[in-house]
Amino acid sequence: MRKTTFGCLIQFFASMLVLSIFLMPGLSFSWSSQAKCDDIANRGYLNVLTINLLFSEFKDRESRLETIAEFIAEQSSDPIDVILLQEVVGGSFAGTPNSGLDLKNLLAARNLYYNFSFKLANGVPGVLSVGNGILSRCEILYTLSQTLPFVTEEPFDAFNIPLRRNVMMSRIKVPGFSQINVYNTHLCAYCDPADRFEQAKVLMTFMKYVEKLIHGDNPIILGGDFNTDLNFSGDIPVYNLITNNGFIDTYGISNGCVGISCCSKPVDLGCTFAADSNPYAVDLFTHQPESPERIDYIFIKGDNLITNKSIVIFNASPDWVSDHSAVLSTIGPQ
């Protein structure tokens, strides 16, 4: 969520978040299934999707997840192999143990099987919590995570919310690729750009540390909601930090807009937040549509990795599933 409706959840959720700072330093879990991805070796590439699920809209969450699951099922002849999820919600207040598991189960009901790993970011488990998740058709060997610098976010004047953000890494075993390290993150939204840059620096430090621990030159996928809009000069340092460390912007390189916004008009196909008057991306007070932005990315790094195609989906009526659209990138060896 970037600038979307909090409604009556704000005060309750803020208090839960404050409690979580002291009570729950890092809940996580993983869930294995009969997922298999042997077809990737013959196909020769991975399909990777990232989507912010929008934690705050509870009443229609099930139908939104159904739309995502149905789209993924429609791609079964060319499967989506890895799905990065942000704003995975859970708890009695949300009406579900975990929305990432809900999506996993909806896919299983369509005979599409995924392994799932999850890392808590904020909230009190069992009551209301939000975190990041990774769904993978391939085996998840293990998952690590790092808390990013704690900042206070201000969604509107004089209302500050302390939020914990993190980055998670799942190492997956992929036929034809050996093993790939997949990182998923969600940087602060209603914060000073300098704070977001500090989070990005810790993100990069964590990645470098993990890569040194693991023997070999590992292919890397980094995706998520970076809340980094290249139309805004204050956000450019985050993007440059990532790309200057050898990462390729899959959508940018595939669509000829590396280093620029790819989203300067509401009709631009690169917009991932508030695209084309997304009905979920409405200002709480003015009730006016938010401005379109490209803030969701999939980056890759590795001598043998290239991107063949990258598109934005769920970016037009009637396929809205969040205030965000999703990025879907095809990634293969050279």
Long-range contacts (C-beta under 8 A, 24 or more apart in sequence): 1-52, 1-54, 1-55, 1-56, 1-87, 1-189, 1-323, 1-324, 2-189, 2-225, 2-227, 2-273, 2-274, 2-281, 2-290, 2-293, 2-295, 2-323, 2-324, 3-155, 3-189, 3-190, 3-273, 3-274, 3-281, 3-283, 3-290, 4-54, 4-56, 4-280, 4-281, 4-282, 4-284, 4-290, 4-323, 5-56, 5-57, 5-280, 5-282, 5-284, 6-56, 6-155, 6-284, 7-56, 7-284, 9-56, 10-155, 10-159, 10-161, 12-93, 12-128, 13-123, 13-128, 13-161, 14-159, 14-161, 14-162, 16-122, 16-123, 16-124, 16-127, 16-128, 16-129, 17-122, 17-123, 17-161, 17-162, 17-163, 17-164, 18-162, 19-124, 20-122, 20-123, 20-124, 20-129, 20-164, 21-150, 21-162, 21-164, 23-124, 24-120, 24-123, 24-124, 24-125, 24-129, 26-119, 26-120, 26-145, 26-147, 27-119, 27-120, 27-125, 27-129, 27-131, 28-117, 28-118, 28-119, 28-120, 28-143, 28-145, 28-168, 29-117, 29-118, 30-115, 30-116, 30-117, 30-118, 30-140, 30-143, 31-101, 31-104, 31-115, 31-116, 31-117, 32-115, 32-139, 32-140, 33-104, 33-108, 33-113, 33-114, 33-115, 33-116, 34-113, 35-113, 35-114, 35-115, 35-136, 35-137, 35-138, 35-139, 36-113, 36-137, 37-79, 37-81, 37-136, 37-137, 37-138, 37-174, 37-175, 38-175, 39-79, 40-81, 40-138, 40-174, 40-175, 40-176, 40-177, 41-175, 41-176, 42-176, 43-78, 43-176, 44-176, 44-332, 44-333, 45-308, 45-330, 45-331, 45-332, 45-333, 46-81, 46-82, 46-174, 46-177, 46-180, 46-221, 46-330, 46-331, 46-332, 47-75, 47-78, 47-79, 47-80, 47-81, 47-82, 47-328, 47-329, 47-330, 47-331, 48-80, 48-81, 48-82, 48-83, 48-84, 48-182, 48-221, 48-223, 48-298, 48-328, 48-329, 48-330, 48-331, 49-80, 49-82, 49-83, 49-84, 49-313, 49-326, 49-327, 49-328, 49-329, 50-83, 50-84, 50-85, 50-86, 50-184, 50-223, 50-224, 50-225, 50-296, 50-297, 50-298, 50-326, 50-327, 51-83, 51-84, 51-85, 51-86, 51-296, 51-314, 51-321, 51-322, 51-324, 51-325, 51-326, 51-327, 52-85, 52-86, 52-87, 52-186, 52-225, 52-296, 52-322, 52-323, 52-324, 53-85, 53-86, 53-87, 53-88, 53-89, 53-99, 53-100, 53-103, 53-321, 53-322, 54-87, 54-280, 54-321, 54-322, 54-323, 54-324, 55-87, 55-88, 55-89, 55-94, 55-99, 55-130, 57-280, 58-89, 58-94, 58-95, 61-89, 61-94, 61-95, 61-96, 61-99, 61-102, 62-102, 64-320, 64-321, 64-322, 65-99, 65-102, 65-103, 65-106, 65-321, 66-106, 67-314, 67-319, 67-321, 68-103, 68-106, 68-314, 68-321, 68-326, 69-103, 69-106, 69-107, 69-109, 69-110, 69-112, 70-110, 71-313, 71-314, 71-319, 72-107, 72-110, 72-112, 73-107, 73-110, 73-112, 76-112, 79-112, 79-137, 80-137, 80-328, 81-136, 81-137, 81-138, 81-174, 82-134, 82-135, 82-136, 82-137, 82-138, 82-172, 82-182, 82-221, 83-114, 83-134, 83-135, 83-136, 84-132, 84-133, 84-134, 84-182, 84-184, 84-223, 84-224, 84-298, 85-132, 85-133, 85-134, 85-135, 85-184, 86-132, 86-184, 86-185, 86-186, 86-224, 86-225, 87-130, 87-186, 87-225, 87-322, 88-118, 88-130, 88-131, 88-132, 88-133, 89-128, 89-129, 89-130, 90-125, 90-128, 90-129, 90-130, 90-131, 91-123, 91-124, 91-125, 91-126, 91-127, 91-128, 91-129, 92-126, 92-127, 92-128, 93-127, 93-128, 94-128, 94-129, 98-133, 100-133, 100-135, 103-135, 104-135, 107-135, 113-137, 115-139, 115-140, 117-143, 117-168, 117-170, 119-143, 119-145, 119-166, 119-168, 121-163, 121-164, 121-165, 121-166, 121-186, 122-163, 122-164, 131-166, 132-166, 132-167, 132-168, 132-184, 132-185, 132-186, 132-224, 133-184, 134-168, 134-170, 134-182, 134-184, 136-170, 136-172, 136-182, 138-172, 138-173, 138-174, 138-175, 139-172, 139-173, 140-170, 140-171, 140-172, 141-170, 141-171, 141-172, 141-173, 141-179, 142-170, 142-171, 143-168, 143-169, 143-170, 143-171, 144-168, 144-169, 144-210, 145-169, 146-202, 146-203, 146-206, 148-185, 148-187, 148-188, 148-199, 148-202, 148-203, 149-195, 149-198, 149-199, 149-202, 151-188, 151-191, 151-192, 151-195, 151-198, 151-199, 152-191, 153-188, 153-189, 153-190, 153-191, 154-190, 154-191, 155-189, 155-190, 156-284, 156-285, 161-190, 163-188, 165-199, 167-203, 167-206, 167-207, 167-224, 169-206, 169-207, 169-210, 171-214, 176-333, 177-219, 177-333, 179-218, 180-218, 180-219, 180-220, 180-221, 181-210, 181-211, 181-214, 181-218, 181-219, 181-220, 181-221, 182-220, 182-221, 182-223, 183-207, 183-220, 183-221, 183-222, 183-223, 183-224, 184-223, 184-224, 185-222, 185-223, 185-224, 185-225, 185-226, 186-224, 186-225, 186-227, 187-224, 187-225, 187-226, 187-227, 187-228, 187-238, 188-227, 189-227, 193-232, 193-234, 193-235, 193-237, 193-238, 194-234, 196-227, 196-228, 196-235, 196-238, 197-237, 197-238, 197-241, 200-226, 200-237, 200-238, 200-241, 200-242, 201-241, 204-241, 204-242, 204-245, 217-302, 217-303, 218-302, 219-300, 219-301, 219-302, 219-304, 219-305, 220-247, 220-300, 220-301, 220-302, 221-298, 221-299, 221-300, 221-331, 222-247, 222-297, 222-298, 222-299, 222-300, 222-301, 223-296, 223-297, 223-298, 223-299, 223-327, 224-296, 224-297, 225-295, 225-296, 225-324, 226-295, 226-296, 226-297, 227-295, 228-295, 228-297, 229-261, 229-263, 229-293, 229-294, 229-295, 230-259, 230-260, 230-261, 230-262, 230-294, 231-261, 231-263, 231-264, 231-293, 242-299, 243-299, 245-301, 246-301, 247-299, 247-300, 247-301, 248-299, 248-300, 248-301, 248-305, 248-307, 249-297, 249-299, 250-297, 250-298, 250-299, 250-300, 250-307, 250-310, 250-327, 250-329, 250-331, 251-294, 251-297, 251-298, 251-310, 251-311, 251-312, 251-327, 251-329, 253-307, 253-310, 254-307, 254-308, 254-309, 254-310, 254-329, 255-310, 261-293, 261-294, 262-294, 263-292, 263-293, 263-294, 265-292, 266-292, 268-292, 269-311, 269-312, 269-315, 270-294, 270-312, 271-312, 271-315, 271-325, 272-296, 272-312, 272-315, 272-324, 272-325, 272-326, 272-327, 273-323, 273-324, 273-325, 274-323, 275-312, 275-315, 275-316, 275-325, 276-315, 276-316, 276-317, 278-315, 278-320, 278-323, 278-325, 279-320, 280-320, 280-322, 280-323, 281-323, 290-323, 295-324, 296-324, 296-325, 296-326, 296-327, 297-327, 298-327, 298-329, 298-331, 300-329, 300-331, 303-334, 304-333, 304-334, 305-331, 305-332, 305-333, 305-334, 306-331, 306-332, 306-333, 306-334, 307-331, 307-332, 308-332
